[in-house]
Amino acid sequence: MQTHDLTLSNLRSRLTKLQVVRHFWERRDIKGAINALRKLPDQSVQADVISVLMEKLETLTLDIFSCLLPVLIGLLDSKIERHVKVSLDMQLKLVAVFGPTIHSTISAPRSVGVDLHAEQRRECCNQCFMQLQKIQKILPILIR
């Protein structure tokens, strides 16, 4: 009976966390959903939501990618193989989509004059690049 109560409690907790993410998702605020996801201390919920996002790559932007990277890095630290696999699969897909943009943006010389959009893109790409470097350092540990 005690195991049943514990399982029920865990499922209720997970439902509540998924409802928080769903609240943002229904408002089409994907960035808000990911930011809420980052704050949730439940890697199972994070992996579930990322699994859904994998099927909706067309909704993701470079800005959302930069918000998602810390969640993906956190999942790499999980002891549960599914979480690590979901993280790696999503990273592969996102790097395939956004990698060329990140590379070309950080490799390009700075533009002359004031271009706020270009500066925001450069800053976002720099953040993504730094997060991807962290992942690159973690990968050899995962291989062992």
C-alpha positions in Angstrom: 0.0 0.0 0.0 2.8 2.4 0.8 4.4 1.8 -2.7 1.0 2.6 -4.2 0.8 5.9 -2.3 4.3 6.9 -3.3 3.7 6.1 -6.9 0.4 8.1 -6.8 2.2 11.0 -5.2 4.9 11.0 -7.8 2.4 10.9 -10.7 0.4 13.8 -9.2 3.6 15.8 -8.9 4.5 15.0 -12.4 1.1 16.0 -13.7 1.3 19.3 -11.9 4.6 20.1 -13.5 3.4 19.1 -16.9 0.3 21.3 -16.4 2.6 24.3 -15.8 4.4 23.7 -19.1 1.1 23.1 -20.8 -0.1 26.4 -19.6 2.6 28.2 -21.6 2.3 25.8 -24.5 -1.4 26.5 -25.0 -0.7 30.2 -25.2 1.9 29.3 -27.9 4.6 30.6 -25.6 7.3 28.0 -26.3 10.0 30.1 -24.8 8.0 30.5 -21.7 7.3 26.7 -21.6 11.0 26.0 -21.9 11.9 28.5 -19.2 9.3 26.9 -16.9 10.8 23.5 -17.8 14.3 24.8 -16.8 13.1 25.6 -13.4 11.4 22.2 -12.8 13.6 19.8 -10.9 12.2 16.8 -12.7 14.3 15.4 -15.5 11.5 12.9 -16.4 9.2 15.8 -17.2 12.0 17.6 -19.1 12.7 14.5 -21.2 9.0 14.1 -22.0 8.6 17.6 -23.1 11.8 17.5 -25.2 10.5 14.3 -26.8 7.5 16.2 -27.9 9.6 19.2 -29.1 11.6 16.8 -31.3 8.5 16.2 -33.3 7.9 19.9 -33.7 11.3 21.2 -34.7 9.7 23.7 -37.1 8.4 25.7 -34.1 11.9 26.2 -32.7 14.0 29.3 -33.3 17.6 30.1 -32.5 16.4 32.0 -29.4 14.5 29.0 -28.2 17.5 26.7 -28.9 19.6 28.9 -26.7 17.1 28.5 -23.9 16.8 24.8 -24.4 20.6 24.1 -24.3 20.9 24.3 -20.5 18.0 21.7 -20.1 19.8 19.4 -22.6 23.0 19.8 -20.7 21.3 18.9 -17.4 19.8 15.8 -18.9 23.3 14.6 -20.0 24.0 14.3 -16.2 21.1 12.0 -15.6 21.6 8.4 -14.4 18.6 7.4 -16.6 19.7 6.3 -20.1 16.5 7.5 -21.7 17.1 11.1 -20.5 20.6 11.1 -21.9 19.5 9.6 -25.2 16.6 12.2 -25.6 19.1 15.0 -24.9 21.7 13.7 -27.4 19.0 13.1 -30.1 17.6 16.6 -29.7 21.1 18.1 -29.8 21.9 16.3 -33.0 18.8 17.6 -34.6 19.2 21.2 -33.4 22.9 21.4 -34.3 22.0 20.2 -37.8 19.4 23.0 -38.1 21.2 25.9 -36.3 24.9 24.9 -36.4 25.6 26.6 -39.7 23.9 29.8 -38.6 25.8 29.8 -35.3 29.1 29.2 -37.1 28.6 31.8 -39.8 27.4 34.4 -37.3 30.3 34.1 -34.8 32.8 33.8 -37.7 31.6 36.9 -39.5 33.3 40.2 -38.8 31.3 42.7 -36.8 29.1 45.0 -38.9 29.8 48.7 -39.2 27.1 50.9 -37.7 24.3 50.1 -35.4 22.3 46.9 -36.2 20.4 45.8 -33.0 19.0 42.7 -34.7 22.5 41.6 -35.8 23.9 42.2 -32.3 21.1 40.2 -30.7 21.7 37.4 -33.1 25.4 37.5 -32.5 24.9 37.4 -28.7 22.4 34.5 -29.0 24.9 32.6 -31.2 27.7 33.3 -28.8 25.6 31.9 -25.9 24.7 28.8 -28.0 28.4 28.3 -28.9 29.5 28.5 -25.3 26.8 25.9 -24.3 27.8 23.7 -27.1 31.4 23.8 -26.0 30.3 22.7 -22.5 28.5 19.7 -24.2 31.7 18.9 -26.2 33.6 18.6 -22.9 30.9 16.3 -21.4 30.7 13.9 -24.4 34.0 12.0 -23.7 32.7 11.3 -20.2 29.5 9.8 -21.6 31.4 7.6 -24.0 33.1 5.7 -21.2 
